[in-house]
């Protein structure tokens, strides 16, 4: 993936998707600053040496490239000793209609599918029992699976069931009803499968579940993590679950956290310190993200810094840069100029301004003043909503934990203050 | 004079002997019930032409009807079914009994407020009627009368409790709460057994091993292999004790309690359940507490302490409801239904069985469904609906056979045998009771003795 020499190439190099291939990591990945390193290496080591099948929560605000870090983990784990099943619930399930029962069915199916694809010869009884069980709870007949083959599509049982689970509300309803009182039966089957896969492959199983932090509503996320967290600890394998960081602002988080072996945090890197000064180290990190992707002549440092200081979140920053790049390209410029960046920033600001309620705006102003984002009481969810939508951001540095509004919104905060 | 009195006494005794009741429906009555019925007959004869109020508890309507038929053969009887208080007041006030020598009242299953008031406030009318009244009710109705119509209760001339036909009661299926195993067939259960045996060789974690042993013990229990079940539970107990896994200790003690209960060692069962309960209480393990309370309830119910059984089931039900443990709720409802059935509150029993069955069906708990159907069959049999009872037993037996649940197959076969015997199908009954006896013997169940007695009785009948 060579550095972009033109705006057209730069546009294509500014991918928002997580880095995945070896080539992408080699060319684009930027090591985090030494003061706020990625916790992935430590996580890899823990998995490597732990005798117990540990369960981890992986926390970080959206847009911090958690998925990229999880992909790194996937590549770092020793394939001779571990079998990694890594997937995103967005790919397998319907994230806007999501339930813990769908989740555990999908986890079992992903493990079974991996075993099938890898040609792992499972214990016949365990395999037959598993197939009978999932067919029973999904009410899917063998003919539906063979039917896909007859239609020229070669899908495994697990793939057919995952497709139905993700796409058919009816199948989800059936599964939820069937499992309403039998979730422990499913967990037992899941664990039988895990023991058998580990025994046959002579490898320890690691399941990495990404995008659980992207559950679309706070209530949905709380329902999943707070009401059912004990189930998440029951699979008898290593498991890494992404976790929505705004949920940590709910006092209940302290009840849940001890159930897991660790809550691993990917820190947000502030570009403006708590005292208002620039954080040059972190600025350097963000600059490298762009500099690794395009030649220096395509953007000046000052313009680049303007984009960084106005966003301060990795995915938002890359997104703004991408938008600015296309604007420059369409204006037949040779490089990205301040006007392109400002135009992209203003477009995003207008969107925020339109979607925030008066209550949200008042709270955003308070957060900016106090550098704290707390709800007034348990019925007040405004701060959590701001954190959930990334309108407010939490940082952790030598000053401890503190919050502020998204730097993008700072001009808006000033405008709201003037108006009031 | 003395000789004359002696002769009179002998003649009276002979007369009483002659009075021994016979009639359709009472062929299988318990000996002690026949004694009671004789006493009732004597009382009715003695009080001829005068008012009297004799209360008689019979839980099974079919049995009650048999007694009424027998009494109607001896007395001109007017049978008055009561639904509400006005039925009692109007009948007694009318004074038109059509020349009946005896008024026989059959009370409904529930004592309504209106009926309680009528009985309490118009109790004198029973004595004013000029003919004796024999009032049939269920045990639960009478319990309510004692509480809610105490004046009527104090006004009774006498009071009799009949136990019912000497058959069937001992063969009621007893449900286990502690198993969370849901399985579809015997083949499914056997597959689970093989899986657990396979895992037992592979798994190294001792806590996980105790869980596997626990499931193997439950499977062996369900398959009727009590020796194996016992071995697995003892291994589980040993390992759990060694690694100080108290939950495993409590579970294994409980499972050993079930085995002791199944083989008739009720004292040992009580001790083991008690020990398991204590550990569960120490651990704050509500699910374990509920499980132990439930099984202690079964023990005290078998021992006849209905009030204590009701308390224990109630406590167990409450915990299960709090925990959202629907299987536990279904089990408690089932056993509360059995209590209601035993005390003659058949409407309540029907309701409770229905609720329990619904939950079990939702859970896909075929084993539980099979036991509910069995109990509902008993209910139908008690109310004299033999075709419905046969249908329900048939469904229950079919599921029990599919599940390979030998204990339930034996119990339902025995119960069906008695039904067939009652219907005069003696050869079929004998065939069924023989199958049941063989199964009970194989299980080491104390019910084998009852089955043997039933078989011998049938063989004698057929020989005649």
Interface residues (C-beta under 8 A of the other chain):
Chain A: X123 X125 X126 X128 X129 X132 X136 X178 X180 X181 X182 X184 X185 X192 X195 X196 X199 X236
Chain B: X180 X182 X184 X188 X191 X192 X194 X195 X198 X199 X202 X203 X208 X326 X327 X362 X363 X364
